[in-house]
Amino acid sequence: MTLSGTELPKVALPKFHDWGDLLVWLLEENVPGRFPFTAGVYPYKRSGEDPTRMFAGEGPAERTNRRFHLVSEGQPAARLSTAFDSVTLYGEDPHQRPDIYGKVGESGVAIFTVEEMELLYAGFDLCAPTTSVSMTINGPAPIILAFFFNAATRQQARKFLMEQGRLKPARGPQRLFVPIRDPKVAPGEMSDPHALLKSAWQDPRCFDVPWEEIRKLLSEPEFERIERETVSTVRGTVQADILKEDQAQNTCIFSIEFALKMMGDVQAWFIDHNVRNYYSVSISGYHIAEAGANPITQLAFTLANGFTYVEAYRARGMDVNDFAPNLSFFFSNGVDAEYSVIGRVARRIWAVAMKRLYGANDRSQMLKYHIQTSGRSLHAMEIQFNDIRTTLQALYAIYDNCNSLHTNAYDEAITTPTDESVRRALAIQHIINKELGLAKNENPMQGSFIIEELTDLVEEAVLQEFDRLTERGGVIGAMETQYQRGKIQEESMVYEQLKHSGELPIIGVNTFLNPHPTEREQKIELARATQAEKESCINRLADFQQRHQQGAPKALEHLKRVALEGGNIFHELMRTVRFCSLGQISHALYEVGGQYRRNM
């Protein structure tokens, strides 16, 4: 019901009288939540939880943890999306080496041990249904994922021991995420000291004894039960998409074959351990678009990569209905017209292929995806205009029923977002979701002539690109001749040429220029990791390695032996990360799996 008293339908239906028209509509569109899921994979948006997911990552774990609490305060759910620094992205440890030292904690968070992962999400109940953790990591994804699962397990182990009266905290946590659902209740953290102390299990800093001593309080069956229940409960996704890394983003560290083998090991482990709420891969088009691809190429390459993973996992003997629910997708939204239907086309192509080609069930036919507004569309000139672009891109995503959405901050063209710019980026989503009347309808775009025409045109273009990939031996065969990289680079050049010539108007950049640019100086707060923060990372790494100097060599040798014998590497990584750092594990795996070298 609107303020004017108009009853707005939750789902608007067509007014067809002809049975033929209705049949065509049911086969091509249908209502949200019904095959072919063109209008959305669920009948209604998730109640009590907006699609908002905010990206954060800067400095050491404690600093990013503070940002996570800032963006989550007053939210009904903590949907945390994690950016890692380039040292972590390339599988290295913090070090004094000049080529590493300057990058520690810059443009992302430095995570190098399971203990850093614990600090990163301290104060969040990782097994709560209101917590979801996304990690943008690819080359070392299996190692980072093992860090995360172990951190969540340790958290739940401390909770169990406290409830049993076998473990007492030394202090309460400084920060605690408490989901706010009642709008009449002011957002804020719990202030009752006794209640805080009872929640100390969420933060390892509340205990003066190290994890190794806490672990001795648990029997082996108790720990195994806690680990099994934890991994089957936690929500979120790890990116892990190695195909788009070779095609677009370039943070490959292991050979492609070995990386694909480890991705399959992760998924096989997920099936064996009933991991149903966590996505083993986020098949990513965002970085393909950021590298220069147009929206059709982004969608075609991303879906083709997705079907390549399906074929790879089926070749290992996995049932499609066991692994398809663990696949998710990630797209960029720019301002081009095609972006308004990118979700509709992706859902329809995926659903039809999964049903008719693979015989998959309803759940496996549902393509669930995250949208991030376009980073490439942000400009350093007139940066205050960036919020306008981001708002329009977010509107595309919400109207298209995306499952998750990140809105970029206006200053990301220059620096890691500040507290103020992140708050503005969050407000964009809140205003659309909570104030914009039409967003309360579930299918606002269905029935539009241009939307239906665009859907058909983009679908046809994507299928034509599939044919071009097939002619080149499929995704892997095309990668061997650098087809995807070449096409992305060509489309990037077209965009840049049109932008610089002015044929592609960009307000405040090449048209409608500020007549008094020098009179308006803006001071931008640049986010940088301090020298003290870099040193603290190096010191904590040295302390971790010193405490585990006896167990680490044995763990690494056992890991290499499992890899050489063709065993499940991720199963072993779940043990290895208890003794070894990220860099130690990466270098051990290089010896048995090969280091990445680009195909020239």
Secondary structure, DSSP 4 states (H G I P E B T S, - for coil): --TT-----SS------SHHHHHHHHHHT-STTSTT-TT-SSSSPPTT--SB-EEE--BSHHHHHHHHHHHHTT-SSEEEEEEB-HHHHTT----SSHHHHTTTTSSSB---SHHHHHHHTTTS-TTSTTEEEEEE--TTHHHHHHHHHHHHHHHHHHHHHHHTTS---SS--S--------TTSPP-----HHHHHHTGGG-GGG-SS-HHHHHTTS-HHHHHHHHHHHHTT--EEE---HHHIIIII----B-HHHHHHHHHHHHHHHHHTT--SEESEEEE-HHHHHTT--HHHHHHHHHHHHHHHHHHHHHTT--HHHHGGGEEEEEEE-SSGGGGGHHHHHHHHHHHHHHHTT---HHHH---EEEEE-STT--STTGGGHHHHHHHHHHHHHHTT-SEEEPPPGGGGTSSPPHHHHHHHHHHHHHHHHT-GGGGSS-TTTT-HHHHHHHHHHHHHHHHHHHHHHHTTHHHHHHHTTHHHHHHHHHHHHHHHHHHHTSS--BTTTBS--S-GGG-----------HHHHHHHHHHHHHHHHHTTTHHHHHHHHHHHHHHTT--HHHHHHHHTTT--HHHHHHHHHHHH-B-----
